[in-house]
Amino acid sequence: MENIERIFVQPGFIHFSKIPTLLYTVLGSGVSFLMYDRVKKQGGMGYFIHPFRKSKSDNSTYFAYPAISVLLDIMKKNGSLISNIDGAFFGGSENNSATNYIEQLGKNNIIAAIDIFEHKNIRVIKKDFGGDSGRKIVFYTETGDMFLTNEERIRDSDWYPIMNSK
């Protein structure tokens, strides 16, 4: 597993891979969502930080609907059928002591993820959300394995590990 590509997924970003890849991220009030095609052995991760768009023309993947829709469209364009896709989502914590805390942001992100996954008929096999702690997520695109740790405190160095690995 040492030669496998590792990609840190930042807020507002999506990554899909047909080859074995470790995708990972760190969450607070945002939501990371995963999709895995158990037949084609491919998958992806996205990370949105806002539940609702200001207008339907705003297709930024910082928002729930465009982010989830984009990853699902990529999966379909690469041959995945909805019936073969397993989904998961994590995050949405409410930590009122966090810098720039926005009341109910985590809760609204969770509600948006649940509603969109239901609307798109994506089967949810794993979820962990709410509470007041951050999370670290690792997803292996070849097997669909998902690893989660809850973190009482997220350090600045946790957010952008690539920048800190020089």
C-alpha positions in Angstrom: 0.0 0.0 0.0 3.0 2.3 0.2 2.9 3.1 -3.6 -0.8 4.1 -3.5 -1.6 7.7 -4.2 -2.8 9.7 -1.2 -5.0 12.8 -1.8 -6.1 15.3 0.8 -9.6 16.5 -0.1 -10.1 20.1 0.9 -13.4 21.9 1.5 -15.2 22.6 -1.8 -13.3 19.9 -3.6 -14.2 16.5 -5.1 -11.9 13.7 -6.1 -12.9 10.5 -8.1 -10.5 7.6 -8.9 -10.7 4.5 -10.9 -7.4 3.3 -9.5 -6.6 2.4 -5.9 -6.3 5.7 -4.0 -6.4 6.8 -0.4 -8.6 9.9 0.0 -8.6 11.7 3.3 -9.9 14.8 5.0 -10.5 16.6 8.3 -14.0 17.9 9.2 -15.7 20.3 11.5 -19.1 21.6 10.6 -18.7 20.6 6.9 -19.8 17.3 5.5 -17.6 14.8 3.6 -19.5 12.4 1.5 -18.2 9.2 -0.2 -19.5 7.1 -3.1 -18.2 3.7 -3.9 -19.2 1.4 -6.8 -18.9 -2.1 -5.4 -19.0 -3.6 -8.9 -16.4 -1.4 -10.7 -14.3 -0.9 -7.6 -14.1 2.9 -8.0 -15.1 5.8 -5.9 -14.8 9.3 -4.8 -15.0 11.8 -1.9 -16.4 15.3 -1.8 -16.5 17.9 0.9 -19.0 20.7 1.2 -19.2 23.4 3.8 -22.6 25.1 3.2 -26.0 23.4 2.9 -27.8 25.8 0.7 -27.0 27.8 -2.4 -28.0 31.5 -2.6 -29.4 30.8 -6.1 -29.9 27.8 -8.4 -27.3 29.2 -10.7 -24.6 28.9 -8.1 -23.0 25.6 -8.9 -20.0 25.9 -6.5 -19.1 22.6 -4.9 -18.8 24.4 -1.6 -22.6 23.8 -1.5 -24.3 20.5 -0.8 -26.5 20.0 -3.9 -23.9 20.8 -6.6 -21.1 18.9 -4.7 -23.1 15.7 -4.4 -24.5 16.0 -7.9 -21.1 16.5 -9.5 -19.6 13.4 -7.8 -22.6 11.3 -8.7 -22.4 12.5 -12.4 -18.7 11.6 -12.5 -19.5 8.1 -11.2 -22.2 7.6 -13.8 -20.0 8.9 -16.6 -17.4 6.3 -15.6 -20.0 3.5 -15.9 -21.4 3.3 -12.4 -25.1 2.4 -11.9 -27.0 4.0 -9.0 -27.9 0.5 -7.8 -24.2 -0.4 -7.4 -23.2 2.8 -5.5 -22.8 2.8 -1.7 -22.8 6.2 -0.1 -21.6 7.5 3.3 -21.3 10.9 4.9 -19.6 12.3 8.0 -19.3 15.6 9.8 -21.7 18.3 10.7 -20.4 19.0 14.1 -21.6 22.0 16.2 -18.7 23.5 18.1 -19.8 26.9 19.4 -16.3 27.5 20.7 -14.8 27.2 17.2 -13.5 30.3 15.5 -16.2 31.8 13.2 -18.9 29.5 14.5 -22.2 29.8 12.6 -25.1 28.5 14.6 -26.9 25.4 13.2 -24.4 25.2 10.2 -23.4 21.6 11.0 -27.1 20.5 11.6 -28.2 22.1 8.3 -25.3 20.5 6.4 -26.4 17.1 7.8 -30.1 17.7 6.8 -29.0 18.7 3.3 -26.8 15.6 2.9 -29.6 13.3 4.0 -32.2 14.9 1.8 -30.0 14.9 -1.3 -28.8 11.3 -0.9 -32.5 10.3 -0.5 -33.5 12.4 -3.6 -30.8 10.8 -5.7 -31.5 7.3 -4.4 -28.0 6.7 -3.1 -27.9 3.9 -0.6 -26.3 5.0 2.6 -24.2 2.3 4.3 -22.3 4.4 6.9 -22.8 7.8 8.5 -21.5 9.6 11.5 -22.5 13.1 12.2 -23.4 15.8 14.7 -21.9 16.2 18.1 -19.2 18.8 19.0 -16.0 17.0 17.9 -14.2 17.1 14.6 -13.5 14.0 12.5 -10.7 12.6 10.3 -11.8 10.4 7.4 -9.8 8.0 5.2 -11.4 6.3 2.2 -9.7 3.6 0.1 -11.3 3.7 -3.4 -10.4 0.1 -4.4 -12.2 -1.6 -1.5 -14.6 1.0 -0.3 -13.1 0.8 3.2 -13.8 3.9 5.3 -12.0 4.8 8.5 -13.1 7.5 10.9 -11.7 9.0 14.1 -13.5 11.5 16.2 -11.2 14.3 17.4 -11.8 16.5 20.5 -9.4 19.1 19.1 -8.4 19.8 15.5 -5.1 21.5 15.2 -4.2 23.9 12.3 -1.7 21.3 11.0 -4.6 18.7 10.6 -6.3 20.8 8.0 -3.6 20.9 5.4 -1.2 18.0 6.0 0.3 18.3 2.5 1.6 21.8 3.2 3.1 20.6 6.5 4.9 17.6 5.1 7.8 19.6 3.5 
